[in-house]
Amino acid sequence: MRLNNEEYKKAVGCLKRYNYNCLKIHNIQADIMSIGSPSLDGMPKAPYRVSDSVLNSVIKLQEDKELQRAIREYNIVLRALALTDKITNEIFEEQYQKGEENKWDIIDKLNISEDVYKRRRRKLIYLVHNELLKTSLQP
């Protein structure tokens, strides 16, 4: 199976944005966890009361399209990695997480042949593409 240029770029872009999506999700989570319900009037409050600032942040989380896209892409990559073997996971880690640009450095570091590198990387891109198709069909 051969992907057309647009599908290939979408799958590779999803892999390249993995670190960015992780950071974005983590930062939003940290922002939400840091929001408290300050007692402005000095009166005691119920211990499990939801404050307006927390409710507003939850609503913002659900309506933020960029965050939803980041979470979707993050989950797609995780599902694709779950279907791969150890060498493919190591290639993903070296190339997309650590940002190693030179394929020869990756081949040398993992002690594999160029053909194995090409096959495993292609397999990863196909898996990400298939996961993108699956999630685009779901409502």
Order of alpha helices (4+ residues) and beta strands (2+ residues): alpha-alpha-alpha-alpha-alpha-alpha-alpha
